[in-house]
Structures are given as C-alpha cells and as structure tokens.
C-alpha cells in the first residue's frame, strides 16, 4: 500500500478512537517515507493520544527539524507534554495556516457553534469608558479576522484598519467593505513598522495565541495617542490558579490572569479603566471565561496619580448593562491595502 493510503487509514483509525492501531500503521509507513514531516506529526498525535509520551516527543521533535516554520503546531504539543518550556506565543505559521483553512466556516462555527460574544462585550466595555456617543478618529483592529469586531466599530469611528496573519481571513473581511484599510501581517511586527497613532486599538480573541504579552503591549502603547484606549479580551486562568500569570491550555490557547494583564499594561504606560470577567464563548459543554479590559495610555506625569482618590476621573469604571451597536455600510469605495511582513 502507498504511503498516502496508509496515512488515510491511520487518520480514520484516529478518528474512530483507536490511536494504538493508528500508531502501528504510521510506524510502518515511516519505513517508506522517513523524511515526510506531516507523517512525524501524525505519529506524535497518535503516540500522545495512546499515552506513549516519549515516542510523541521524539516524533514532534523530528517534525520540527524537518519543518522549522511549524505550520502544524508541534511546539505547543511539546510544551503540553512537558518536553519544552511554555512558548512565548504560538508559531505564526501555525496560526496563519489554521485560519486560512478555517476562514470559510469561521463565522458560522464561532457565532452559532460556540455562541461567541466577544465583539459585543468588548464594545460594551469601550462604551462604558468613552461613552456610547463617542466617535473615534482612527481605530486599529488587531487580529481582525473576518471583521466581526470591525462591523461593530464601523459606526463609532471615522477611519478603521484591520490587521491579521491569515490572508484568507483578510479576504473574508475585505468582502464586507467594513475597513478603510487591511493588512496581512504578524501583529507586533506591524505595530513596530507602522508610524501612525490611533485613538483606539482593539484585540478581540487575539491574546489567546500569545503567552508573553509584554512585546505586544509595548508596541500598542507606541501607536496610541495620549488618552487613547486599548480594548482587549483574554481567556482567564482558573480562579483557583493563584499567582499564575499565564497557562497554555490543552486547547493550545493561552489563558492569562487579570493581575498579569494589569501589571504588564502598567509597565508600558497603560492604566486600567474597565475590567469584567465573563463568559465569551463555549467549547463543547464548557463555558470559557475571559477578561474584558480597557486600558488608557496616560501621560507620564499622570501615571503616578492614576489610582489616587484625588483623581476620581481616572478610577476604573464598572460595565453597564448590555448595549448594542448596529452595523454600518459604507457608501464610498473602500481602499484595500495589503502588507506582508516576512
């Protein structure tokens, strides 16, 4: 039997819940194609699922040696197996490939299958800080995806740009005509290379792909005007995980603590204005809790007084009851730009 046919058989066995048999077939296939990267990755999956940890570690390591860009995401698997430290973030090539494949069914899966509430909750938090009648001059939507956040922001800004790693997701958002400009890029690299400043930067369901948030927060701060807002969501670590800054979950998404988010933001000149812990979506039977936060870039002289009772206007605000925002269709032609950072 040809190698590709054997792999199809092994995939079917994995899907049917027989990883041991799948591993046996894959090991036999390895004799035919010893340098096939995807084969080593599948062996890692089958070995891990059948509790053969050491074999899984060896297979994932071999895959990375053959495919260092890690489009299949072996690095988080190795971290979850305890073979390597938790990474600072997921491999960009993995995230891009994941969403390029996911793009055509993304919204149906997220909104219907997972009951995703991120954009609505984040806009509610923004309104609680800025006021529901505020119109922002310029907005940057990080990890814009198919434009779910952009659709809600369009009504409250004069100019909005979106950035995403996935060309397929950018194509989906471009078709909606929501954004004034779109860019294909890794987020921190884009922020580092851009020189403009924004009144509002958003990151809805983006921080789950980053462990160490310091580089992103530093880059966002540099792109905000004084008084500008950074609004974001982040999966929340378990309430009993005291002292834990971040955790890579079996879902291969990162969760962060509120203390860590506030601390890193403060180290880069951002002061918390709003925080709400709430359920943003579901994952099977599980409700996934997240932090919904809004930070403000304050002048250096104001940072020392940001929490002072003598500065009541700088004290964190509570989130009001749910507010909704409608969609806005542009009548003018939208300029679409595309930038790829190597």
N, C-alpha and C positions, 0 to 999 in steps of 0.2 A: 504493500500500500504506500502511496506517495506521502511525503511529509505533511503537505497541507491537508490531505484527507485524514491523516492521523490526528492532526490538531483539531479538526472539526469534530472528530469522535470524542476527543478529550474534553472539548468545550461542552458537548452535550452531556457527558458524564458529570462534569462540574455543575452544570445547570440542574441536573437531576438529583444532586445531592450525594454523589459518590466520588469525592476527591481522591480517595485512595486508588481507585481504578483509573481515574484520570491521570494521576501522577505516574502510574505504571506505563500507560500509553505514551506519555510525554517523554519519559526517560528513554523508552525505546526509540522514539523519534529523534532524540538528541544524537543517536549514533549516525543518523542520516544527514543531519544539518547542525553540526556542533556550534556554528557561529551565527545562528539565527537569533537576533536579540529578543524578538517577541516570544520565541519559544522558551527562553530562560525566564522571562517574566511570568509566563503561564505556569512554569514549573514552580516558581516562587509562590504563586497564588495557591496552586494545588497542595504544595507541601505545607504552607502555613495553615490552610483550612483543615488538613488532615493531621495537624499537630506535629509535623516534622520541622521544628523550628530551625535547626542548624542547616538542613537542606534548603529551606526557604531563604535563609540569609545568604548562603552561597550562590543561589540562583539569582537573587536580586542584585547581588554584587557583580556577578558576571554580566548581567544585563546592563548595568551602569557602565561597565568597562567597554562594552560594545556600543552603547548608545548614551554618551555622556550628557546629551541635552535632556534626557529623561522625559520624553513625551508621554510615557505610560505611568509615571509617578512611582518609581521604585523607592525613592528616597524616603517618603513618608512611611512606606511599609517597613523599611529597615528601622526607622525610629520607633514605630509602634511595636516592633519585635524586640526592642531594647538593644539592637546591634549598633546603633549610632545615636548621638545626641539629637534632641529635637531640632529640626532645622529652623532657621530664622524666617523661612517662608517656603511655600510650595514652589516647585520649579516652574518658571514662566512658560516653558514649552508645554508642560503638562496642563497647566490651566488653559492656555490658548487652544490646545488640541481638544480638551474636554468640552469647551464651549463651542468650538467650531462644529463639533459633532452634535451637540445638544441644541444649537440655535433654532432649528425648525420647529421643535416641540417645546421650547423653553417656557413660553408664557403659559401654555395650557397646563404643563406639568406643575409649574410654580403656583399659579393662581388657583387652579382647580384641584390638582392633586395634593398640593401642600398647603393650601389656604394661606398664601403669603401675604403679610400685612405691612411689610417694611416701608414702602413709599408713603402710605397713608399715615403711619405712625411717625415717620420722620418729618413729614410736612407739618403735622400737628405740633411736634416739638419746636420746629423752626418758628411757627406762628406764635407759640407761647412766649418766645423771646423777642421777636421782632415786631409782632402784631400782624394780624391777618390781612391788613390793608397795605402792608409794606410791599413795594416793588423794588427788587434788587436791580442795580445797573448791569452787573455781569455775574454769571454763575458758571462754575465748573463742576460737572458731574463725573466723578471718578468711578471707573468700573460701570459705565452707563448701560452696558448690556444691550437689551432690545429697546430701551427707552422708557421703562416703567416709571422711573423717578423723574425723567425729563418731562413726561406727559403732565405730571402734577406741578412741576416747577415752571413750565412754559407760561402759565398765567400770571406768575408773580415776578417775572424778570423781563428786562429789555433785550438781553443777549444771553444765550446759553450754549456752552460747548460740552461735548462728551468725549471721554477717553476710555478705551477698552483694549485689552490684549487680543481679543478674538476678532479677526476680520469678518467672520460670519455673523457675529452678534452686531458689529457695526453696520453691516449691510441691512440687517433687520431694522435697526433704529433709523437708519437713513431713509428707509422706505416710508417712514411715518411723517417725515418733514417736521419733526419737533425741534431739532437742534439747528443752531446757526452754523456750527462747525463741528466736525467729528474727526477724531484722530485714533489711529491704531498704534498703541504704544504700551510699554510697561509703565505703570503709574509714576513711580518715583523718578524714573528716567525722564519722563515727560515733564514733570514739575521742575526738575533740575535744569532742563534745557530751555524751558519757557521763561520769558522775562516779564510777562504781563501780571497784573494783580486783579484779584476778584473780590467781590463783596460777599460771596457765599461759595463755599466748596462743600460738596456732599459726597458721601461714600456709603451707599446703602448695600448691605450684604457683601461687602468687599473685604473687610478686615479678617474674615474667616480664612483667607488664603495667605495671611501674613502672621508670623509669630512675633518677631521683634518689630514693634511699631515706631520706634524712635526715628528711623530714617524717613518714614512717611510723614510723621507729624512735623519734623523739621522742615521738610520740603513744602508741606502745606502752609506752614507759618510764613515762609518766604514769599508765597504767592497771594497772601491775604493782605488787604488794606487794613490800616488801623481801624479797629471796630468791626472788622469782617468776621463772619461766622464760619465755623467748620462743624457740619452736622453729620453724624455717622451712627451706624449700628454695629454691634459686635456681639457674637454669641457669648453668653455668660457662663463662666465656670460655675460648678455646682456650689450651692450656698454653704455646704459643709467643707469646702476646699479652702479653709482659712490660710492666708499667707501665700496662696498660689497665684502667680501673675498670669500664667497662660498654660494651656494644655492642648496638645494635639489629640483630637478625639479619634476613635475608630473610623468615623466617617471621613477621616483625612481633612477635617476642617479644624481651625484653631478656635478655642474659646478663651476669653480674657476676663480678668476681674475688673470691677469698677475702680478699685484703688489703683490698679496698674494704669488704666486708661487715664485717670485724672492726674496721676503722678507724671507720666510721660508727657501729657499735654502741657502741664505746668512747667516742665523742664524746657519746653520750647515756646514759652510765651503765650500759651493758651489757657484761659480761665474758664472753668465750667459754669455754664449758665442754666443748663437744664439736664436732668437725668431721670429716666424712667426705666424700670425693669419690667418687661412684658413679654408675652408670647408673640413671636413674629411669624412662625410657620410651624408646620408639623412634619415629622419624619416617621412615617408609619403610624404606630399608636402613640408616639412620644410627642409631647409639646416642647418645642425648642424655645427656651427663654433667651432673651437678648437685652443688652443695654442700648437704649436710645438716648444719645447725648448730643448736646450742642455746646460748643466752645467758642469763645470770642478772643480774637487777637487784641490785646490791650497794649497801650504804650508802656514803655519800660518803667516810667515813673508811677504808673497806676498799678503795676503788678504787686508792689509791696502792700498796697491798701485794698486789694481786690476783695478780701474777705472781712474787711473792717466794718463793724456795726455803724460807723460814721459814714459809710458809703452804701446806703440801702439800695441804690440803683444797680449795684454790682452783685447783689446777693442772688443766689440761684433761684430760679423761678419754678413753680410747680406747673405740671402739664394740665391744661384744662380738659374738659370732656371733649370727645371726638369732634373734629372739624373736618370738613371735606373740601376738596378743591376740584373744580371741573377741568376738563381738557380744553386746550386752546389750539385752534388750527390756524396756521399762518397762511395769509393770502399771497404773500410775496414768495418768490422763489428762494429756497434756502441754499446758501452757499455750502458746499460739502468739500471739506479738505481732508486729506489723509496723510498721516505721517507714520512711518515705521522706524522705530529705533532698533538698531542692531545691537 
